[in-house]
Amino acid sequence: MSAKEFSYNGSSHAAAQLRHLTIRQLRSLAALSAKGSVTAASGHLGLTQPAVTQQLRQLQDLAGLPLVQRTGDGMLLTEAGKEVLALAERVEAAIMDCQGALDLLAGRTGGTVQLGAVSTAKYFVPHAIAAFSKRHPKIEIKLTIGNREEIREAMHGYDLDFAVMGRPPADVSVDVRQLGRNPHVIVARKGHWLEKDSGLSLTDLVHETFLTREPGSGTRTLMEGMFQRSDLEPIIGMEMSSNETIKQAVIAGLGIAFISAHTVAHELAEGRLIVLDVAGLPIVRQWYVIRRSDKVLLPPAQAMFDFLGSEGANYLPVVPELGGP
């Protein structure tokens, strides 16, 4: 398909014509963006290639700006095209929300909540979900777990109703409910040679091997900031994407770890891990429940959002070594 097929109207009134666009036109643009060609987009949509071409031409005429450009990598969206694609995503999310509301009103379902959580939060979020589900057994909870960057990226879209994480993303407008304290400590295996020492400094640990999360993890970022403020650099032994693997590696004696106390509460209670007494620790951050400001929550999601904001702290692990939850 040649560039000539995509003429556009440069009229100052063209933008006002967007009110006449159709869902099919938006879906054609979204499919083209995802698939890279009109041929692939038509196959994805189950339409003929001329039909998709016609939808794209009509949408571009309504926008009054070129939405697509041909490159060596296929058909790509212009900046104007990306703006219209963002509109398509919002419309699809609104359609899904409306369908959920209609199902709820019709008594066909109790509703579905799409909840995201950073991996460190998986040690308490399931307990909060269980408590909420006892009160609202007809509401289905779908939980997505990822590291901070993955959940932050998911918050750029509309698939998640809200997420449980630490520091809120700075590049998305969000509404925030504080959930509770999130203390971070340095742990070692039982019997570590520094176990009985008190008032340790980070300098005392520069020769220790740290087992840590992958770059992009909130815990990793917090640890790096802690050492940078002291003009020190830790020895990184292994990078792991799982807190469970880190805990087992520390228990095996492969190193020590800077980690959320909530992830090791069970191992501390059993005596398999110990908290090193380091000056300035624990570093206490907060857990938050976060949703996009422009995300309209249906009643089931709003109920759970309110529940986590008011009662979520009750399900945080108790860490006796720190004097409480």
C-alpha positions in Angstrom: 0.0 0.0 0.0 1.5 3.3 -1.1 1.8 6.5 1.0 -0.6 8.1 -1.5 -3.4 6.0 -0.2 -3.2 7.9 3.0 -4.2 11.4 2.1 -5.2 13.7 5.0 -7.3 16.8 5.5 -5.3 19.7 6.8 -8.4 21.7 7.7 -8.3 23.5 11.1 -11.7 21.9 11.7 -10.5 18.3 11.1 -9.8 17.4 14.7 -13.5 18.1 15.5 -14.4 15.3 13.1 -13.0 12.7 15.5 -16.4 12.5 17.2 -17.5 10.6 14.1 -14.8 7.9 14.3 -15.8 4.2 14.8 -14.6 1.4 16.9 -13.6 -0.6 13.7 -11.4 2.3 12.6 -9.6 2.4 16.0 -9.2 -1.4 16.0 -7.7 -1.2 12.5 -5.1 1.3 13.7 -4.3 -0.8 16.8 -3.9 -4.0 14.7 -1.6 -2.2 12.2 0.5 -0.9 15.1 0.8 -4.4 16.6 1.3 -6.3 13.4 3.4 -3.9 11.3 1.5 -4.3 8.0 -2.0 -4.0 6.6 -1.9 -7.6 5.4 -1.1 -8.9 8.9 -3.6 -6.5 10.5 -6.4 -7.7 8.2 -5.6 -11.3 9.1 -5.7 -10.5 12.8 -9.0 -8.7 12.4 -10.6 -11.2 10.1 -11.2 -8.5 7.5 -10.0 -8.1 3.9 -7.0 -5.9 3.2 -9.0 -3.3 1.3 -11.5 -3.1 4.2 -8.7 -2.3 6.6 -7.1 0.2 4.2 -10.4 1.9 3.9 -10.9 2.1 7.7 -7.4 3.6 8.2 -7.9 6.1 5.4 -11.2 7.2 6.9 -9.7 7.5 10.4 -6.8 9.6 9.0 -9.2 11.9 7.2 -11.1 12.4 10.4 -7.9 13.1 12.3 -6.6 15.6 9.8 -3.0 14.5 10.3 -1.0 11.5 8.9 -1.2 8.7 11.3 1.0 6.1 9.6 4.4 6.2 7.8 6.2 3.5 5.9 9.7 2.6 7.0 12.2 -0.1 6.4 10.8 -1.8 9.5 7.2 -1.8 8.3 4.3 0.6 8.8 4.9 2.7 11.9 2.7 5.2 13.7 3.4 8.9 13.6 3.2 11.0 16.8 -0.4 11.7 15.8 -1.0 8.0 15.2 0.3 7.3 18.7 -2.2 9.7 20.2 -5.0 8.1 18.4 -3.7 4.7 19.5 -3.8 5.8 23.1 -7.5 6.8 22.5 -8.1 3.3 21.2 -6.7 1.8 24.3 -8.8 3.9 26.5 -11.9 3.1 24.5 -11.2 -0.6 24.7 -10.7 -0.4 28.5 -14.0 1.6 28.8 -15.8 -1.1 26.8 -14.5 -3.8 29.1 -15.5 -1.8 32.2 -18.9 -1.3 30.8 -19.3 -5.0 30.0 -18.2 -5.8 33.6 -20.7 -3.4 35.0 -23.6 -4.7 32.9 -22.7 -8.3 33.9 -22.7 -7.2 37.5 -26.1 -5.5 37.2 -27.5 -8.5 35.4 -26.4 -10.8 38.1 -24.3 -12.9 35.7 -21.1 -12.4 37.7 -19.8 -10.9 40.9 -17.2 -9.0 38.9 -13.5 -9.3 38.3 -10.6 -7.4 39.8 -7.3 -7.1 38.0 -4.7 -6.7 40.7 -0.9 -6.2 40.2 1.8 -6.6 42.8 5.5 -6.4 42.9 7.2 -9.7 43.7 8.1 -8.7 47.3 4.4 -8.1 48.0 3.5 -11.7 47.3 4.2 -12.6 50.9 1.1 -10.8 52.1 -1.1 -9.9 49.2 -2.6 -13.5 48.9 -3.6 -13.3 52.6 -5.3 -10.0 52.0 -7.0 -11.5 48.9 -8.3 -14.5 50.9 -9.8 -12.2 53.6 -11.5 -10.0 51.0 -12.8 -13.1 49.1 -14.5 -14.4 52.3 -16.5 -11.2 52.4 -17.1 -11.1 48.6 -17.1 -14.7 47.4 -18.5 -13.9 43.9 -15.8 -11.5 43.0 -12.9 -13.0 41.0 -9.4 -11.7 41.7 -6.8 -12.0 39.0 -3.3 -11.4 40.4 -0.3 -10.4 38.3 3.2 -10.5 39.9 6.3 -8.8 38.5 9.2 -6.7 39.5 8.9 -2.9 40.0 9.7 -2.1 36.4 7.2 -4.6 35.1 4.4 -3.4 37.3 5.3 0.2 36.6 5.1 -0.5 32.9 1.7 -2.3 33.3 0.4 0.9 35.1 0.9 2.8 31.8 -2.0 0.8 30.4 -5.5 0.1 31.6 -5.4 -3.7 32.1 -4.7 -3.4 35.9 -7.3 -1.9 38.1 -4.6 -1.1 40.7 -1.3 -2.4 42.0 0.4 -3.0 45.3 4.0 -1.6 45.2 6.4 0.6 47.0 7.4 4.0 45.5 4.7 5.2 43.1 5.7 5.7 39.5 6.6 9.2 38.7 5.6 9.2 35.1 1.9 8.2 35.5 -0.8 10.2 37.3 -2.0 8.0 40.1 -4.3 7.9 43.2 -2.5 6.4 46.2 -3.6 4.7 49.4 -0.9 4.0 52.0 -1.0 0.3 53.0 1.7 -0.1 55.7 5.4 0.0 56.6 8.0 -2.0 54.5 11.2 -2.4 56.5 14.4 -3.5 54.7 17.3 -5.3 56.5 20.5 -7.1 55.8 20.2 -10.9 56.6 22.8 -13.6 56.9 22.7 -17.3 57.7 22.6 -18.5 61.2 26.1 -18.7 62.7 27.5 -15.9 60.4 30.7 -14.5 61.9 29.0 -11.1 62.3 25.9 -12.5 64.0 26.8 -11.3 67.6 28.3 -7.9 66.5 26.2 -4.8 67.1 26.3 -1.3 65.6 27.9 -2.5 62.4 28.5 0.1 59.7 28.3 -0.4 55.9 32.1 -0.2 55.9 32.2 -3.4 57.9 30.3 -5.1 55.1 32.4 -4.0 52.1 34.2 -7.4 52.0 31.0 -9.4 52.2 29.4 -10.9 49.1 25.9 -9.6 48.5 23.2 -11.7 46.8 20.7 -9.3 45.2 17.7 -8.9 43.0 18.0 -8.0 39.3 18.4 -4.4 38.1 15.0 -2.8 37.9 13.9 -4.3 41.2 12.8 -1.8 43.9 14.9 -3.6 46.5 18.0 -3.5 44.3 17.5 0.2 43.6 17.1 0.9 47.4 20.3 -1.0 48.2 22.3 0.8 45.6 21.1 4.1 46.9 22.1 3.1 50.4 25.7 2.3 49.5 26.0 5.3 47.2 25.1 7.7 50.0 28.1 6.2 51.9 30.4 6.4 48.9 30.8 2.6 49.0 30.2 -0.1 46.5 29.0 -3.6 47.5 30.5 -6.8 46.1 27.7 -8.4 44.1 28.0 -12.2 44.0 24.8 -13.2 42.2 21.8 -11.5 40.7 18.5 -13.4 41.1 15.0 -12.6 40.0 13.4 -14.5 42.9 13.4 -13.6 46.6 13.0 -17.3 47.3 16.3 -18.1 45.5 18.1 -15.3 47.4 16.9 -16.7 50.7 18.0 -20.2 50.0 21.4 -19.0 48.7 21.9 -17.0 51.9 21.0 -20.0 54.1 23.5 -22.0 52.0 26.2 -19.6 53.0 26.8 -18.0 49.5 26.6 -14.5 50.9 24.4 -12.0 52.6 21.4 -10.0 51.3 19.7 -6.6 51.6 16.0 -7.6 51.5 12.5 -6.6 52.6 12.0 -8.1 56.1 8.5 -9.2 55.0 10.1 -11.7 52.6 12.2 -13.4 55.3 9.8 -13.3 58.3 9.3 -17.1 58.2 13.0 -17.9 58.0 13.8 -15.5 60.8 11.2 -17.1 63.0 12.6 -20.5 62.3 16.2 -19.3 63.1 17.5 -20.2 59.6 18.3 -16.5 59.0 19.4 -13.7 61.2 19.2 -9.9 60.9 22.6 -8.2 61.1 22.7 -5.2 63.4 23.7 -2.5 61.0 23.5 1.2 61.9 20.8 3.0 60.0 18.8 -0.1 59.4 16.1 -1.0 58.9 15.4 1.3 56.1 11.6 1.7 56.2 9.6 2.4 53.1 5.9 2.2 52.6 3.6 -0.1 50.8 1.0 1.6 48.7 -2.1 0.6 46.7 -2.0 2.6 43.5 -4.4 3.1 40.6 -4.3 5.4 37.5 -6.1 8.7 38.2 -8.1 8.3 35.0 -9.0 4.6 35.6 -12.6 4.3 36.5 -13.0 1.5 39.0 -16.1 -0.7 38.9 -17.8 -1.5 42.3 -15.9 -4.8 42.8 -12.5 -3.1 42.2 -13.4 -0.1 44.2 -14.4 -2.3 47.1 -11.1 -4.1 47.1 -9.1 -0.9 46.6 -10.8 0.5 49.7 -10.3 -2.7 51.6 -6.6 -2.8 51.0 -6.3 0.9 51.9 -8.1 0.5 55.2 -7.2 -3.0 56.3 -4.3 -4.2 54.2 -1.8 -3.5 56.9 -3.4 -6.2 59.0 -1.9 -8.8 56.6 1.7 -7.7 56.6 4.0 -10.3 58.1 5.1 -9.9 61.7 8.9 -9.6 62.1 9.7 -10.2 65.9 13.3 -9.1 65.4 12.0 -5.6 64.5 9.5 -5.4 67.3 6.3 -5.8 65.3 4.8 -5.9 61.9 
